[in-house]
Amino acid sequence: MTTPWGELALTRFPEDPRDRLRAWDASDAYLLAHLAEQEVPLTGTVVVVGDRWGALATALAAHAPTQITDSFLAQEATRANLARAGVAPGTVRLLTTQDPPPQRIDVLLVRVPKSLALLEDQLLRLAPAVHEGTVVVGTGMVKEIHTSTLQLFERVLGPTRTSLARQKARLIFCTPDPALRSGPNPWPYVYQLPDGIGAVSGRTVVNHAGVFCADRLDIGTRFFLKHLPPTSGPQRIVDLGCGNGVVGTAVAVANPEAEVLFVDESFQAVASAEATYKANGVPGHAEFRVGDGLTGVPAGSVDLVLNNPPFHSHQATTDATARRMFSGARRVLRPGGELWVIGNRHLGYHVTLRRLFGNSRLVASDPKFVVLKAVKQER
């Protein structure tokens, strides 16, 4: 990546030589160019929110910024990119969306997230630290910045305008108004599940901002809940890519002897899963882990993996995440252990599962979704 301060070698995390997706885009470059061209004073506390792979934090490392991200993978990518650039450990402060934010912010740079809810939550959390002299600049691709995005900046922080587009990217300029009172933060959002979906019918869900389908049960998960495998006894079960944790909670409710591991790369998701589990007073043992899939889980230690893999990486459609999840599941499953997957029909997960496991069976289907099962075979 070419920046006003030199060239940077940047990669996503985990680094994959076959991955052609870049670790930055035109919106990152546009923001950095603006900061240099306008000689924006990067003094005091500089905060970078939503930096997807660390491009902004790495380019601005000389100003010791604080990065705030919801993504474990983005945080690990930032660490790797900073090290590659020769930045001393600790120069850039790495925070998650669940950590207390800085008490004072002098420069606020926002990479607009896909989720408007996450943007709302983060702006509301950061607003008390913003003052009249804070420089606020947002950035995103044109297709990511909508009227609702600008209205949100204006409602929470102050008067807002946009730049002209450059290489399909746009900047957001916001002038903080200390007198503005935007009201309480509505997140996390709590709702009751409907009837007719198995063990968690009528139970409580807690969703932090940015977690998929924050205000209702999505139709894919609803279908999965109706077709979960029955379990009994002290089994080790993983809700992989757990989101708000409703699938793992359903298993724990149905089988109180189960030990359930909730895993997601989103800090917001794992916080939601833990809150959902605890809100329902489920007996038994559960573990909540933010991480890169099943990395760190011992091989052959799991009886059942339940998975609803994402097929987008920000704006890019890719099956790379699903393939890594399936491979990880095969590694951690004991012989005879099962991976249950739900996905859209058109994604063709059965082909990948057969290649990895040597088998794939259709458990249930409707016009949009399929539930598939793969069994780790004895050697």
BATORTI-238295 format. One record per atom (N, C-alpha, C, O): residue in one letter; x, y, z. Coordinates in steps of 0.05 Angstrom, whole numbers, plus 5000, padded with zeros to 4 digits. Example, Ala and Ser with C-alpha at 12.3 -4.5 7.8 and 13.67 -1.06 7.14 Angstrom:
# residues 2
A526448865156
A524649105156
A526449345156
A528549345169
S525749555142
S527349795143
S525850015157
S526850235161
***
This chain:
# residues 379
M501749765000
M500050005000
M501850255000
M503650275016
T501250434982
T502650684981
T501250894998
T498950954994
T502751015017
T501651215034
T503251475031
T505451465019
P502251695041
P503851945039
P506451935054
P508252105050
W506851725071
W509251705087
W510951465078
W512851395092
G510251345056
G511951125046
G510250875039
G507750875042
E511650665032
E510350405024
E510050235049
E511850225066
L507750085050
L507349895071
L506649625059
L505049605040
A507849415070
A507049145062
A504949045082
A505549005106
L502549005073
L500248935090
L499048675082
L498848615058
T498148515101
T496748265095
T494348245114
T494248365135
R492448085105
R490248005123
R491247795142
R493447695141
F489447715161
F490047505179
F487747305179
F485447385180
P488347045179
P491046925176
P492146965148
P490646965128
E494746995146
E496047045121
E495846805103
E496546575111
D494946845079
D494546625060
D495546715032
D494346895020
P497746595022
P498846684996
P496846654973
P497146794953
R494846484977
R492946444955
R490746654956
R489146684937
D490546804978
D488447004981
D489047244965
D491147384970
R487447314946
R487947544929
R486647804940
R486948014928
L485147784962
L483848014974
L485948184989
L487548075004
R485948444984
R487948614996
R487248685025
R484948645034
A489148785040
A488848855068
A488149155070
A488249265092
W487449285049
W486549565049
W484849615024
W484749445006
D483549845024
D482049915000
D482250214995
D483750355009
A480850314975
A481050594967
A480250784989
A481251014991
S478450695007
S477550875028
S479750925049
S480051145060
D481350715054
D483650755072
D485650955059
D486551135073
A486250915033
A488151095020
A487151375018
A488651565022
Y484451415014
Y483351675012
Y483551825039
Y484352065040
L483051685061
L483251815087
L486051905093
L486552125102
L487951725088
L490751785093
L491752025076
L493152195085
A490852025051
A491652245033
A490452505043
A491852715042
H488052505052
H486752745063
H488252845087
H488753085089
L488952675105
L490452755129
L493052895122
L493853095134
A494452795101
A496952905093
A496553165077
A497953365082
E494653165058
E494253395041
E493253635057
E494053865051
Q491553585077
Q490453805093
Q492153865117
Q491454045133
E494253715120
E496053745143
E494453745170
E494853915187
V492753555172
V491153515196
V492953465219
V494553275218
P492853615241
P494553575264
P493853315278
P491753295291
L495653125277
L495152865290
L496552865317
L498352715323
T495453035335
T496653065361
T494552985382
T492252945376
G495552955406
G493752865428
G493052575424
G494652415415
T490552495432
T489752225430
T488352175403
T486252285398
V489652015387
V488551935360
V487251665363
V488551475371
V484751645355
V483251395357
V482351315329
V481151475314
V482851065322
V482050945297
V480050725302
V480650535316
V477550765292
V475450565297
V474850415272
V474550525250
G474550145274
G473749985252
G475849935231
G475149865208
D478349965238
D480549915219
D480649625212
D481149455229
R480049555187
R479349275181
R481649085183
R481348855192
W484049165173
W486348985175
W488849135185
W491049035182
G488349365197
G490649505209
G492049705190
G494149805197
A490949755167
A492349935148
A492550215159
A494650335157
L490450315172
L490550585182
L492350605207
L493950785209
A492050415225
A493750425249
A496650395243
A498350525255
T497350225223
T500150195215
T501250445202
T503450525207
A499650555184
A500550795170
A500951035189
A502651205185
L499351045211
L499451265229
L500951195255
L500651335275
A502450985255
A503750885279
A505551095292
A505851095317
A506751275276
A508451485287
A506951665307
A508251805323
H504251665305
H502651835322
H501451685345
H499651785359
A502351435349
A501451265372
A498451255375
A497351325396
P496951175354
P494051175356
P493050945373
P494450755380
T490450965380
T489050755393
T487150635373
T485550775361
Q487350375368
Q485550245350
Q483350105365
Q483849975385
I480850135356
I478549995368
I477249825347
I476349935326
T477049565352
T475849385332
T474149175345
T474549105368
D472249075330
D470548855338
D471648595329
D470648375337
S473748595313
S474748355300
S477348255311
S479348395311
F477348005322
F479847885330
F481847855307
F484247905310
L480847785284
L482547755260
L483748015252
L486148035245
A482248235253
A483248495247
A485448585267
A487448705259
Q484948515292
Q486948585313
Q489548425308
Q491748545311
E489348175302
E491748015297
E493148105271
E495648115270
A491548185251
A492748295226
A494348545233
A496448595222
T493148715250
T494548965258
T497148905271
T499149025265
R497148715290
R499648645304
R501748555284
R504148635285
A500948385265
A502848285245
A503848505227
A506248515220
N502048685218
N502848895200
N504549105214
N506449215202
L504049155239
L505749345255
L508549225258
L510549365255
A508748965264
A511348835267
A512848845241
A515248885241
R511448795219
R512748785193
R513849065186
R515849095172
A512449275195
A513349545190
A515449645210
A516349875208
G516149475228
G518249545247
G517349715270
G518949855283
V514749725275
V513649885297
V514049735324
V513349495326
A515049875344
A515549745369
A512949665383
A510949805382
P512849425395
P510449335410
P509549545430
P511249665444
G506949595432
G505949785451
G505650065440
G504350235453
T506750115417
T506550385405
T503650445398
T502650665404
V502250255386
V499450285380
V497850135401
V498349895406
R496050265413
R494350135434
R492049995420
R490550115405
L491749735426
L489649575413
L487449515432
L487849375452
L485049625427
L482749585443
L480549445427
L480549455403
T478749315441
T476349185428
T473949365433
T474049555449
T471849305419
T469349455422
T468049405450
T466249555457
Q469049205464
Q468049155491
Q469749285513
Q468949285536
D471949405505
D473649545525
D472749825530
D471549945512
P473249935554
P472750215559
P474350385539
P476750345536
P473050585526
P474550755507
P476250965521
P475851005545
P478051095507
P479551315519
P477751525530
P475551565520
Q478651665550
Q476951865563
Q476952135548
Q475152295551
R478952175532
R479052415515
R480052335487
R481952185485
I478752445467
I479552385439
I479952655425
I478152825424
D482252685413
D482952935398
D482652895368
D482053085354
V483152655358
V482752595330
V481252325329
V482252125339
L478952325316
L477352075313
L477052005284
L475852155269
L478151775276
L478051685249
L476351435248
L476951245263
V474351425232
V472351215232
V472251075205
V471351205185
R472950825204
R472450665180
R469650555183
R469150385200
V467850655166
V464950585169
V464550285167
V465350165147
P463250165187
P462849875186
P460349805169
P458749985162
K460149555163
K457849465148
K455249495164
K453149555153
S455549465191
S453149475208
S452749765219
S454449875232
L450349875212
L449650135222
L449350125252
L449850325266
A448349895263
A448049865292
A450749885306
A450950015327
L452749755295
L455349765308
L456450055307
L457650145327
L456050195285
L456950475284
L455450645305
L456750805318
E452850595308
E451350745328
E452450695356
E452950875371
D452850435362
D453850365389
D456550495394
D457050595416
Q458350485374
Q461050585378
Q461050895381
Q462551005397
L459551025364
L459451315366
L458251405393
L459251605404
L456251265402
L455051335428
L457051285451
L457051435470
R458651075449
R460551015469
R462851215469
R464051285490
L463551315445
L465751505443
L465051795447
L466751965453
A462451855443
A461652135444
A462452295469
A463252525467
P462252175493
P463152325517
P466052405516
P466752595530
A467752275501
A470552335500
A471252545478
A473452645477
V469252595461
V469652785439
V469153075449
V467253115464
H470753265442
H470453535450
H470153725426
H470353635403
E469853975431
E469354165410
E471654175389
E471154235366
G474054125398
G476354145380
G477053885367
G479053865352
T475653665373
T476253405361
T475953405331
T473853495321
V477953305317
V477753265288
V476452995283
V477452785292
V474152995269
V472652745264
V472552705234
V471352865219
V473652485224
V473552425196
V472852125193
V474151955205
G470752075178
G470051795171
G470751735143
G471251915127
T470951475137
T471551395109
T470251125103
T469650965121
G469651085078
G468350845069
G468050855039
G468351065026
M467450625027
M466750614999
M464050744995
M462350735013
V463550854971
V461050994966
V458650814972
V456650914983
K458850564965
K456550384969
K456050314999
K454050205006
E457950395016
E457650345045
E456650585060
E455750555083
I456650815048
I455851065061
I453151145051
I452751215027
H451151145069
H448451205061
H447451455076
H448851565094
T445151555069
T443951785083
T443751725113
T444151895130
S443051475120
S442751395148
S445451405162
S445551465186
T447651355148
T450351375160
T450851665168
T451851715190
L450351845150
L450852125155
L449052235177
L449852385195
Q446552145177
Q444652225198
Q445452135225
Q445052275245
L446751905226
L447651795252
L449951965263
L449952035287
F451952025246
F454052205255
F452952465265
F453752575286
E450952575250
E449852835257
E448252815283
E448353005300
R446852605288
R445152575312
R446852535337
R446252645358
V449052385334
V450752325357
V452952525363
V453452595386
L454252625341
L456552795345
L456153085337
L457053265352
G454853135314
G454553415306
G454253435276
G454153235262
P454153685265
P453853735237
P455753575220
P458153555226
T454653465198
T456253275182
T455853335152
T453753405143
R458053295137
R458053325108
R459853115096
R461352985110
T459653085070
T461352885057
T463153015036
T462653245027
S465152865027
S466952955007
S465952864979
S464052724977
L467352954959
L466952844933
L468052554933
L469752494949
A467052394915
A468052114913
A470752104899
A471252264881
R472451924908
R475051884895
R475551574894
R475651444915
Q475851474871
Q476151184867
Q474051024882
Q474550824895
K471551124880
K469150994892
K469250994922
K467850834935
A470851174933
A470951214963
A470051494969
A470151674953
R469251524994
R468251795003
R469051835032
R469451645048
L469452095039
L470052165066
L467652295080
L465952415066
I467552285106
I465452405122
I466852605141
I468752535155
F465952855141
F467053055159
F464853135179
F462653205171
C465553125204
C463653185225
C464853385244
C467153365253
T463253595251
T464053795270
T462753745297
T460253785299
P464153665317
P462853595342
P461453835355
P462354055355
D459053765366
D457453965381
D457253865409
D455553685415
P458753975428
P458753875456
P456053905469
P455453765489
A454354085459
A451654115471
A449653905463
A447453885473
L450453745443
L448653545432
L448153315453
L449953225465
R445553235456
R444853025473
R443352815457
R441052855449
S444652595451
S443552395432
S441852185446
S440652015433
G441752185473
G440151985487
G441651735494
G444051715488
P440351555508
P441751315518
P442451125495
P441251125474
N444450955500
N445250745481
N443250515482
N442950395503
P441950445459
P439950235460
P441149955460
P439649755462
W443749935458
W445049675457
W446349595483
W447349765497
P446249335490
P445249105475
P442149095474
P440849215491
Y441148955455
Y438248925450
Y437348655460
Y438648455454
V435248645475
V434248395487
V431448335476
V429748515475
Y431048085467
Y428348015458
Y427847715464
Y429647565471
Q425347635461
Q424447365467
Q424247205441
Q423247315421
L425146965441
L424946795418
L422046695414
L420546675433
P421346635389
P418546535384
P418246245393
P420246115401
D415846145392
D415345865398
D415845695373
D416245795351
G415945435377
G416245245354
G419045215343
G419345135320
I421045285359
I423845255349
I425545075367
I427945105369
G424244895381
G425744705398
G426244805426
G424544945438
A428544725436
A429144765465
A429245055474
A428745105497
V429745235456
V429945525464
V427445685458
V427445925459
S425245545452
S422745685446
S422045865470
S421945775493
G421446125465
G420646305486
G422946405503
G422446565522
R425346325497
R427646405514
R428646685506
R427746805487
T430446785522
T431547065519
T434047065502
T435746885504
V434247265484
V436647305469
V437747585475
V436247775476
V440347605478
V441647865482
V443547915459
V445347755454
N443148135445
N444748195422
N446248465425
N444948665428
H448848455425
H450348695424
H450348795395
H449948645376
A450849055391
A450849175365
A452849045346
A455048975354
G451949015321
G453748905301
G453548605297
G454548505277
V452148465315
V451748175312
V449548135292
V447448275293
F449847935275
F447947875253
F445147855263
F444547725283
C443247995249
C440447995257
C440048065286
C439147895302
A440748315293
A440748395321
A438048405334
A437848375358
D435948455319
D433348495332
D431248275327
D428948305334
R432148055315
R430347835310
R431847585303
R434247595297
L430547355304
L431847105297
L431847075266
L429747085253
D434247045255
D434347025225
D433246755217
D433246555232
I432346735192
I430946495183
I432746255181
I431846025184
G435346295175
G437146075174
G437545945201
G437445695203
T437946105222
T438245995249
T435645865258
T435745665271
R433445985252
R430845875259
R430545585247
R429645405261
F431345555222
F431245285209
F433145095223
F432544865227
F435645195229
F437645025242
F436644925269
F436944695276
L435445105285
L434445035311
L432344815311
L432144655330
K430944795289
K428944585287
K430144315280
K428744115282
H432644315272
H433844065262
H436544005276
H438143855265
L436944105300
L439444045314
L439443755323
L437343635329
P441843635323
P442043355331
P441443315361
P442243485377
P440043105369
P439643055397
P442242965410
P443742805398
T442843055434
T445242975448
T444542895476
T442442975487
S446242735488
S445842655516
S448542605529
S450442525515
G448642635555
G451142585569
G453142805568
G452543015555
P455442765580
P457542975581
P459143005556
P461542945555
Q457843095535
Q459243135509
Q460543405508
Q459643595521
R462643425492
R464043675487
R463043775460
R463443655439
I461644005460
I460344115437
I461244395431
I461644555450
V461644465406
V462544735398
V460444875381
V459544765361
D459745115389
D458145295372
D460145475358
D461045675369
L460845395334
L463045525319
L461945755302
L460245715285
G462946005307
G461746235294
G459146295308
G457046315295
C459246315335
C456846295352
C454946525349
C452546495356
G455846755339
G453946985338
G452847045366
G454347065385
N450247065368
N449047125394
N448746875412
N447646895434
G449646645403
G449846415420
G447246255423
G447146075440
V445246315407
V442646185410
V442845885404
V441445725416
V444545805384
V444845525377
V446145365400
V445145155408
G448345465410
G449745335432
G447945325457
G448045125472
T446545535462
T444645545485
T442445335482
T441745215502
A441445305458
A439445095453
A440444815460
A439044665472
V442944765452
V444144505459
V444444465489
V443944255500
A445344685502
A445744675531
A443144635546
A443044495566
V441044765536
V438344735549
V437344445546
V436344325565
A437744335522
A436844055516
A438543845531
A437443635538
N441043905535
N442843715548
N444543855568
N446743945562
P443543875593
P445044025614
P447743905621
P449344035634
E448243655613
E450843525618
E452943605598
E455343555602
A452143735576
A453943805555
A455844025564
A455044205580
E458244025554
E460144235558
E460344385531
E461244275512
V459444635531
V459144785506
V461345005504
V461645165522
L462745005482
L464645215476
L463545395454
L462845305432
F463245655461
F462245855442
F464745995431
F466246115446
V464946005404
V467346125392
V466446315369
V464646245354
D467646545368
D467146735346
D469546925345
D470946955364
E469947045321
E472147235319
E471247515326
E472847705326
S468647545331
S467547805338
S467247835368
S466047665382
F468448045379
F468248095408
F465348145416
F464448065438
Q463848285399
Q461048345404
Q459448085405
Q457648045421
A460047895386
A458647645385
A459047475410
A457147375422
V461547445419
V462047285442
V460847405467
V459847265485
A460847675469
A459547805492
A456547745491
A455247705511
S455347745467
S452547685464
S451947395472
S449947345486
A453647215463
A453246925469
A453246885499
A451646735510
E455247005512
E455446965541
E453047085555
E451946965574
A452147325546
A449747445559
A447247285554
A445547255571
T446947175529
T444647005523
T444546755540
T442546685552
Y446846625543
Y447046385559
Y446346445588
Y444746295600
K447446655599
K446946715627
K444146815632
K443046765653
A442946955612
A440247055615
A438246825618
A436046865629
N438946595608
N437046365609
N437646175632
N436345965634
G439546245649
G440046075672
G440645785666
G439645605680
V442145735645
V442645465636
V444545325655
V446645435661
P443845085665
P445744935682
P447944815664
P447644805640
G450044725677
G452244605662
G454544795658
G454645015669
H456444715641
H458944855638
H459144975609
H458544835590
A459945225607
A460345345581
A462845515582
A463645625603
E464145535559
E466545695555
E466045885532
E464845805512
F467046135535
F466546335514
F469346435505
F470846535521
R469846415479
R472546475469
R472446635444
R471146565424
V473846865444
V474247015419
V476846925407
V478946915420
G476746845381
G479146745369
G478846685340
G476746735328
D480846565329
D480946485300
D479946205298
D481446015298
G477346185296
G476045925293
G476745735316
G476445805339
L477745495309
L478245295329
L481245275336
L482145085348
T482745485328
T485545495336
T485745475367
T484445625381
G487545305376
G487845275405
G486145055418
G486644985441
V484144955403
V482544725413
V484144465407
V484844425384
P484544295427
P486144055422
P484843865401
P482443845399
A486543745386
A485643555365
A484243315379
A485043225400
G482043225366
G480642985376
G479343025403
G478942825417
S478543275410
S477443325436
S474443385436
S473343445457
V473243395413
V470443485410
V468643275398
V469443125381
D466243255409
D464243065399
D462543175376
D461743025358
L461943435378
L460043555359
L460743845354
L461243995373
V460743925328
V461144205321
V458744295305
V457844165286
L457544515314
L455244645300
L456144895287
L457445065300
N455444945262
N456745165247
N454845285226
N453645135210
N454545545227
N453245695207
N455245895196
N455346125205
P456845805176
P459145975168
P458346215152
P456446205137
P459846445156
P459346675140
P460446635112
P462446495108
F459346765092
F460446745065
F461147015054
F461347055029
H461447215072
H462447475064
H464747555082
H464747505106
S466747685070
S468847815085
S468648105078
S469748195058
H467248255095
H466448535090
H464848535064
H462748405063
Q465748665042
Q464048675018
Q464648444999
Q463348414978
A466648285004
A467448074986
A466147804993
A465947725016
T465147674972
T463947404976
T466147204973
T467647194953
T466447024993
T468546834993
T467746595010
T466346615030
D468746355002
D468246115018
D470746045035
D470845825047
A472746225036
A475146165050
A474646115080
A475845935092
T472946285092
T472346255120
T471045985126
T471745845145
A469145915109
A467745655113
A469645425110
A469545235126
R471445435091
R473345215087
R475245185111
R475844965120
R476045415123
R477745405146
R476245295170
R477345145186
M473745365173
M472045265195
M471644965192
M471944825212
F471144875168
F470744585164
F473244425170
F473244215183
S475544535160
S478044405165
S478744395195
S479644195205
G478244615209
G478644625237
G476844425252
G477744305271
A474344405244
A472544215256
A473543925253
A473443765272
R474543865229
R475543595225
R477843525243
R478143305253
R479543725248
R481843685265
R481043635294
R482143465307
V479143795304
V478543775333
V476543555340
V476243475363
L475143445320
L473143235325
L474542975331
L476642905320
R473442825350
R474442555355
R473342375332
R471442455318
P474542135328
P473441955308
P470541885315
P469841815337
G468841915295
G465941885299
G464542135306
G462042145306
G466042355312
G464842605318
G463642735293
G464342665270
E461742915297
E460143015275
E460343325272
E460443465292
L460443415248
L460143695241
L457443735228
L456743615208
W455743915240
W453143985228
W453344265218
W454144445233
V452544305193
V452844565180
V450144655168
V448744485156
I449444905171
I447245015156
I448345225137
I450145375144
G447145235113
G448045425093
G446045465071
G444145295069
N446345675056
N444545715033
N445045485013
N447345395009
R443045405000
R443145184980
R445345224959
R446845044953
H445545474949
H447245524926
H450245514933
H451945524915
L450945504959
L453745524967
L455245254962
L457745254961
G453845044959
G455144784953
G457044684974
G459144574967
Y456344714999
Y458144625021
Y458444325021
Y460544225031
H456544175010
H456843885009
H459343794994
H460543585001
V460043944974
V462443874958
V464943894976
V466643724976
T465144124990
T467444165007
T467543965030
T469743855036
L465343905041
L465243705063
L466043425054
L467543295068
R465143345030
R465943085020
R468943075015
R470242865019
R470143295006
R472943305000
R474543285027
R476643145028
L473543415048
L475043415073
L474443165090
L476343055102
F471943085091
F471142865110
F470842595095
F470742385108
G470542605069
G469942365054
G467042285054
G466242075044
N465342465066
N462442415067
N460942675073
N462142855084
S458442675066
S456642895072
S453842795068
S453142685047
R452142835088
R449342745086
R447442985090
R447843145108
L445342995074
L443343195076
L441443115099
L440142905098
V441243285119
V439543235142
V436743355138
V434743225144
A436643605128
A434143735123
A434543955103
A436744045099
S432344035090
S432544255070
S429844385067
S427744275073
D430044635057
D427644775048
D428444925023
D430744885014
P426745085012
P427545214986
P430045384988
P431245434967
K430845475012
K433145655014
K435545535027
K437845595020
F435145355047
F437345265064
F437544955064
F435644815058
V439944865070
V440544585075
V441944555101
V443644725109
V441344335115
V442844255139
V444344005131
V443143805123
L447044015134
L448743795126
L450243675150
L450843815169
K450843415148
K452343285169
K454743145157
K454443005136
A457143185169
A459543035161
A460642895185
A460743015207
V461542655182
V462542495205
V465542445201
V466442375179
K467042495222
K469942435221
K470242135223
K469542015243
Q471442025203
Q471641725201
Q473941625217
Q476041755221
E473641375226
E475841235239
E478141195220
E477641145196
R480541215230
R482841165212
R483540875211
R485440795197
***
